[in-house]
Amino acid sequence: MRPLALKEGATAQSLIYGALREALMSGYFRPGEEISLRKAAFVLGTSVTPVREALRQLQSDGALEVFGGNRVLRVPIPTDAELLDIRDIRINLEGFAAALAISEGNPPQMRLINNAFDLMQRAAETDDVDMYLENNWRFHSLIYGAAGRPVLLSLIEAMWVRIGPLIRLAVIRPYHFDSSMDSHRAALEALREGNAEALRNAIVRDIRDAANDLKRTVLGWHAENTLNPNEND
């Protein structure tokens, strides 16, 4: 995260909420990670009060949960059932948005999408997880944004807030970069050709492959959490 840039007409709380939400979608935080009020305020260069309100809002969104005897806020660790729900919702919402990005006649911002793809490729080749995650969300959001459906995009973002932290763990699994970049490459080619069905298929494949890696990852997290149930109490 970076210090906040002030925007005319925007409150500190709304800016902080947006920055923390973006950080969750981009995989800045890990599942099970506790969110320190004072550390977040320090990094964002603001006072504690608007950070506290933004964190409460994220909790009401389901992006954070209260945990342990000290009632700290942390990033949730989804169950298998929740992962299945998120996967199926993402397939329907993101597949639909991807197809609309072409069929609605709103030209995607190809220069920015190409840039995000190139940065992901460079990150995959150098094992730079932070660069990969940041541009993975950029790549997807630029495509979905081209559909011109703000309500649809907000629903997609709500899923990414929940799944973004887990993607950080999934990318370190063997061959995840390779399979993910294959899907992204197919999506980019479909965009260039204006092929809505091929674009939808590439996005769906990317979500399914990621979901398989995420399920294996979460099994490990739940096993560790079961072995240390009182660690944060």
VEXTIKOL-893119 format. One line per field, with one value per residue (C-alpha): residue in one letter; x, y, z negated. Coordinates in steps of 0.25 Angstrom, whole numbers. Layout:
! VEXTIKOL-893119
type	c(a / ...)
u	c(X / ...)
v	c(Y / ...)
w	c(Z / ...)
***
This chain:
! VEXTIKOL-893119
type	c(m / r / p / l / a / l / k / e / g / a / t / a / q / s / l / i / y / g / a / l / r / e / a / l / m / s / g / y / f / r / p / g / e / e / i / s / l / r / k / a / a / f / v / l / g / t / s / v / t / p / v / r / e / a / l / r / q / l / q / s / d / g / a / l / e / v / f / g / g / n / r / v / l / r / v / p / i / p / t / d / a / e / l / l / d / i / r / d / i / r / i / n / l / e / g / f / a / a / a / l / a / i / s / e / g / n / p / p / q / m / r / l / i / n / n / a / f / d / l / m / q / r / a / a / e / t / d / d / v / d / m / y / l / e / n / n / w / r / f / h / s / l / i / y / g / a / a / g / r / p / v / l / l / s / l / i / e / a / m / w / v / r / i / g / p / l / i / r / l / a / v / i / r / p / y / h / f / d / s / s / m / d / s / h / r / a / a / l / e / a / l / r / e / g / n / a / e / a / l / r / n / a / i / v / r / d / i / r / d / a / a / n / d / l / k / r / t / v / l / g / w / h / a / e / n / t / l / n / p / n / e / n / d)
u	c(0 / 4 / 1 / -12 / -14 / -24 / -36 / -45 / -59 / -55 / -54 / -42 / -51 / -55 / -41 / -36 / -47 / -44 / -29 / -31 / -41 / -31 / -20 / -29 / -33 / -18 / -14 / -6 / -11 / -11 / -22 / -22 / -14 / -18 / -20 / -13 / -20 / -8 / 1 / -10 / -11 / 4 / 6 / -6 / -1 / -14 / -20 / -26 / -41 / -44 / -36 / -44 / -57 / -52 / -48 / -62 / -68 / -59 / -64 / -78 / -75 / -70 / -55 / -50 / -55 / -53 / -45 / -39 / -40 / -35 / -45 / -35 / -39 / -33 / -34 / -44 / -39 / -51 / -57 / -58 / -72 / -70 / -59 / -68 / -79 / -68 / -63 / -77 / -81 / -68 / -70 / -84 / -81 / -67 / -70 / -82 / -74 / -63 / -73 / -80 / -67 / -66 / -81 / -86 / -76 / -69 / -54 / -45 / -33 / -24 / -11 / -13 / -18 / -5 / 3 / -3 / 0 / 14 / 17 / 10 / 19 / 31 / 27 / 24 / 38 / 45 / 35 / 31 / 18 / 15 / 16 / 8 / -3 / -5 / -5 / -14 / -25 / -22 / -23 / -36 / -42 / -39 / -46 / -58 / -59 / -60 / -74 / -79 / -87 / -83 / -93 / -87 / -73 / -76 / -81 / -69 / -60 / -68 / -63 / -49 / -48 / -51 / -42 / -30 / -23 / -24 / -18 / -5 / -4 / -8 / 2 / 14 / 8 / 16 / 12 / 2 / 9 / 9 / -5 / -10 / -2 / -7 / -21 / -17 / -10 / -23 / -31 / -22 / -23 / -38 / -39 / -30 / -39 / -52 / -56 / -66 / -68 / -53 / -51 / -61 / -55 / -41 / -46 / -54 / -42 / -34 / -44 / -45 / -30 / -28 / -40 / -33 / -20 / -28 / -35 / -22 / -16 / -28 / -27 / -13 / -18 / -29 / -20 / -10 / -22 / -27 / -14 / -13 / -27 / -23 / -11 / -18 / -27)
v	c(0 / 14 / 27 / 33 / 43 / 53 / 55 / 67 / 64 / 50 / 47 / 41 / 29 / 27 / 28 / 18 / 8 / 9 / 7 / -5 / -11 / -10 / -16 / -28 / -30 / -29 / -40 / -30 / -37 / -52 / -61 / -61 / -48 / -39 / -24 / -15 / -2 / 6 / 0 / 3 / 17 / 19 / 13 / 21 / 34 / 37 / 37 / 24 / 28 / 28 / 15 / 9 / 13 / 7 / -6 / -7 / -5 / -16 / -25 / -22 / -26 / -39 / -36 / -36 / -44 / -43 / -54 / -59 / -55 / -41 / -39 / -35 / -33 / -42 / -47 / -59 / -73 / -78 / -92 / -102 / -98 / -83 / -86 / -94 / -82 / -72 / -80 / -82 / -68 / -63 / -72 / -66 / -52 / -50 / -59 / -50 / -37 / -42 / -46 / -32 / -25 / -29 / -30 / -17 / -9 / -2 / -4 / -9 / -1 / -10 / -2 / -3 / -18 / -21 / -14 / -22 / -35 / -31 / -28 / -41 / -49 / -42 / -45 / -59 / -61 / -54 / -60 / -46 / -49 / -35 / -30 / -42 / -40 / -25 / -27 / -39 / -31 / -19 / -29 / -34 / -21 / -14 / -25 / -25 / -10 / -9 / -16 / -2 / -9 / -2 / -11 / -23 / -19 / -16 / -30 / -35 / -27 / -32 / -46 / -42 / -35 / -49 / -57 / -47 / -51 / -66 / -64 / -59 / -73 / -80 / -74 / -81 / -95 / -102 / -98 / -88 / -77 / -85 / -89 / -75 / -68 / -78 / -74 / -59 / -61 / -67 / -56 / -45 / -52 / -53 / -38 / -35 / -43 / -38 / -52 / -51 / -67 / -69 / -58 / -64 / -78 / -73 / -65 / -77 / -86 / -77 / -77 / -92 / -94 / -84 / -90 / -104 / -98 / -90 / -102 / -109 / -97 / -95 / -110 / -107 / -94 / -101 / -112 / -102 / -94 / -107 / -111 / -97 / -93 / -84 / -77 / -63 / -65)
w	c(0 / 2 / -5 / -1 / 10 / 6 / 16 / 16 / 11 / 5 / -10 / -17 / -21 / -6 / -1 / -12 / -9 / 6 / 3 / -7 / 3 / 14 / 6 / 3 / 17 / 21 / 11 / 2 / -10 / -13 / -18 / -33 / -34 / -45 / -41 / -50 / -51 / -55 / -44 / -33 / -38 / -38 / -24 / -18 / -25 / -32 / -46 / -53 / -53 / -38 / -37 / -48 / -41 / -28 / -34 / -40 / -26 / -21 / -32 / -28 / -14 / -18 / -14 / -29 / -41 / -56 / -62 / -75 / -89 / -86 / -75 / -65 / -51 / -41 / -26 / -26 / -22 / -14 / -15 / -4 / -2 / -2 / 9 / 17 / 16 / 20 / 32 / 38 / 36 / 42 / 54 / 57 / 54 / 60 / 72 / 75 / 73 / 82 / 93 / 91 / 92 / 107 / 111 / 105 / 114 / 103 / 108 / 97 / 93 / 101 / 98 / 83 / 84 / 92 / 82 / 70 / 78 / 81 / 66 / 62 / 72 / 66 / 52 / 55 / 61 / 49 / 38 / 34 / 27 / 23 / 38 / 43 / 33 / 35 / 50 / 50 / 44 / 54 / 66 / 61 / 56 / 69 / 77 / 69 / 68 / 83 / 82 / 77 / 66 / 52 / 44 / 50 / 48 / 33 / 31 / 37 / 28 / 16 / 20 / 22 / 9 / 3 / 12 / 15 / 2 / 6 / 20 / 13 / 7 / 20 / 29 / 22 / 25 / 36 / 50 / 46 / 53 / 66 / 66 / 62 / 73 / 83 / 80 / 80 / 93 / 99 / 93 / 100 / 113 / 112 / 109 / 121 / 130 / 124 / 121 / 109 / 107 / 107 / 97 / 88 / 89 / 86 / 73 / 69 / 70 / 62 / 51 / 51 / 51 / 40 / 32 / 32 / 27 / 16 / 11 / 9 / 2 / -7 / -12 / -17 / -24 / -31 / -35 / -41 / -48 / -54 / -60 / -66 / -70 / -81 / -75 / -75 / -87)
***
